[in-house]
Amino acid sequence: MRDDGLERAIDAAGGVAQLARKIGISQPSVSDWSKVPAQRVIAVESATGISRNELRPDLYREPLLSEEPIDDPVDAARAQEYLLLATFLSAAPSKKLLDQLTALAGDATPLGRAHAVLAAAAGEAVVAKVEREYFDLFVGLGRGELLPYASYYLTGFLNERPLSRLRADLAAFGIERVANNSEPEDHAAILCEIMAGFAGGRLEASSDAQRTFFEKHVAPWMGRLFADIESAKSATFYRAVGALGRAFMDIETEAFTFAN
């Protein structure tokens, strides 16, 4: 029996098959769900517009970012940037998100210019084409053009030592692997969501712990992933996503270096 959050998501997507297509997994997988798996919440939220609080109120009784203002506006901006990247890496953006992106304001900084390019790309995007683009980039028939996993980028293979090291560090933060979760935790979307949790205060970590986590699990490879997205054969809208991610990784790397 499906819970209310999953039912709303299926209705918003137009059916089980349509929801599966939008988030790039097989229809039987979605048919087997009784509720949205924790590792799929952001993807389903992005694809349907149904908030994570509605999809999994047991996990998201509060927004990912605390309702209390974050003391440091830089950390608040970092959290939002990581969440945006996690959304793009989890699923193709919905029409609602694309419409919202057109309002992004740019400035003369590298990140501001990337925001302006993303806003322009969103204004020209067609939802069905972006969904196909996401599928070709990250899912594919057998596999996508890109494999957004730390293990693959660092070793050339999936489920290697970078993943086991990450799992050990996540356990130290009290972040446990979800039962029956087939998605390795070293997926770029999951790592971006974790970094958003650190920056926004939802996941408790000192500045030193955040820097160590970033330098160990994000910095060695994620900038290359975004550069590959930017130049990927299948990318059109996602070129702007790649440019944004690459610029943001450069900023984060520099900031954490200066914090040493």
ABEGO torsion letter per residue (X at the ends): XBBAAAAAAAAAAGEAAAAAAAAGBBAAAAAABABBBAAAAAAAAAAAGBBAAAABAAABABBABBABBBABAAAAAAAAAAAAAAAAAABBBBAAAAAAAAABBBBABAAAAAAAAAAAAAAABBAAAAAAAAAAAAAEBGBBABBBBAAAAAAGBBGBAAAAAAAAAAAAAGBBBBBGBABBAABAAAAAAAAAAAAAGABBBBAAAAAAAAAAAAAAAAAAAAAAAAABAABBAAAAAAAAAAAAAAAAAAAAAAAX
